[in-house]
Amino acid sequence: MDLDVHLPLIAAGDTAAFGRWLAGAEPTVRLTLRSFATVIDVEAVLQEALLRVWQVAPRFVPDGRENGLLRLAIRIGRNLAVSEVRRTKARPAEPTEDLDPEAPAPAVSDPMLRQKIVDCRDKLPAKPREALDARLASAGGEDDDALAAALNMRLNTFLQNFTRARKLLADCLERAGISLDAELGS
């Protein structure tokens, strides 16, 4: 379905039309950001991209092909993700990488480093570990609202648990003598 059918109303500022467009476009935009899920906050990038689409929609000129606004949203999202990767000096995963749902951990070529990551992950408190595992297992395929609901957490609680898990994991790795800056090429 060509989501550009909503464009005239979106350009006129109709939030309901944008909501309908968003319902059709968001899963596709999210999927195109999947490879970045292990290194950046894809949810934040997705939200920023969709906000920017809303802001530029009144000036958007279709090129005659289907889903022009969706293609623009994908381009904006990927550009934002690449900018965030550059800012953090992280490396996105290859789109074909699969995460082990039993013990999600970033794909690491050094087996000793991978084991240390798994060891530190296993030391996390239960709720932060659940949030981290859910985010990694979804690989950007589900939004945080869905992940939080699946864990019976409110969104804010899920985000706090995920942030806590990242910090505790980084602290554990630092205590083990692993420099994240060196490992990530910073």
N, C-alpha and C positions, 0 to 999 in steps of 0.2 A: 504494500500500500504506500502511495506517495504521501508522506506526511506534510508536504508543502501545501496541501489543500487548506491547512490551517494558517498559512502565512499571511494572507490579507488581514485576518482578524488579529493575529499576533502583532502585526505591524501597526495596527490601530490601537494597541494597548489592551486587548482583551485577554485578561489573565486566565479565563476559563479555556479559551482556545489554546493558550500556551500550555496549560495543564494537560489538555488532550494530546498535544504534540509531544509533550514531555513523557507521557505514559507510553507512547510508542517508541520514542527515541532513546530514552535513558538506558534500557537494557543493552542496546547496541553500542552506545558510547562507552558504557561500563566495560563491556566485553573487549573493546579495542584497547583499554587501559590495563588489561589483565597482566600483561608481562611486567608491569611496573609494581605490582602489588607487594612484592617482597622487599622493596627498597624505599618506597615512598607511601605517603598516605593518599591512596587512590580516591578515597571518598572525598577528601578535601579538594583534590584536583577536579574531580567530577563536578562537585558543587560549584566551584569557581568557573568551570567551562560553561555550565548551563546558565549561570548568572550572566556571563558575558554574551551568550547567545541571545538572551532576553534583551540585553542592552543594545546589541547591534541589529536585531531583527528588523526594526523600522527602516534601516538603511540597506538591508540585504536585497540584492538584485539576483533573482534566479538565473541560472545559465541555460535553462531549458531542459535539463536532465532531471530525473526523479530525485527526490529527497535532497535537494540542494542545502537546505538548512541543517539537515542531519549530517551531511558531509562536512559542513562548516563546523558543527559542534565536535565532530570527531577530530578535525584538524586542530581546533582550539584546544581540546583536551590533550591530544598527543603533544602539542607544542608546550603546554603548561607542564606536562609530565616530564618532558625532556629538560625543560628549564629547571625543574625541581631536582632532577637527577644531577644535573650539572652543579646546581647550588650545593647539594649535599655530597657530591662526588661519589655517589653510589652507582652501582651497575644494575640495569634491569635484567631480569631473567629472560631466557629464551622462551618464546611462546609455547614451545613443545614440552617444556619441563613440567614434570608432574611431581607434586609433593606427596610424601607418604602420609596418608591420613592417620596412621597410628602414632607417628611421632614427627609432626611437621617441623621442618628445619630448612633453612635456606640451602640451596644447592651449593655445595662447597667441594672443590676438587681435592683439598687436603683432608684425608680421612681422620687425622688426629684433631684437626680443627673442627671438623664436623662432629666428632665424638664429644669434644669439649662443649660445643653449642648444645648438643643433646643433653649432656650432663647438667649444664646450667639451666636449661629449660625444665628438666625434671625436678630441679630444686625450687622452682617457682611455687608460690602459694596457689591453691586450687583455682580460685576464681580468675586471677590474672592469667594463669596457664590456659584455662578454658577459653578466655577471650583471645589470647594469642593464637592458640590452635585453630579456633574457628576462623579467624582472619586469614591465617596462612592456608588452611584447607580450602577456603573459598577462592583463593587466588584472584580476588577482585571480581568474582562472578556474582556475588551477592552484596547488597548494600549493608551498612552497619545496623540499620533498623531490623532487617531480617535476621542477621546474626544474633543481635541482642534478643530478639523474640525467641529464637531457637534455644537460647540459653536461659530463658525466663528472667532476663535482666531488662531494666529500663535502658534506653539508649545512653543516657549520661553515665550510668553505672558501667555499662559495657566499655565505653570510651575511657573512663577512668581506669578500669581494670587493664585494658590494652596498653595504655600509657604506662601504667605501673609495671606491667610485664616487660615492656621494652627497656625501661630504666633498670629494673632488677637484672635482666639478662645482660645488659651492657656492663653493669657493675660487676657481676659474676665473672664475665670474660676478662674485664680489666684486672680483677684480683688474681686471675689465673695467668696473668702476664701477656694477655692477648691485646694488642693495640688495635682497636677498631679502625682508627685512621689508617694504619699501615695495611690492614687486611682489605680495606675498601679502596685503597689506592689514593688516599687523601694526601 
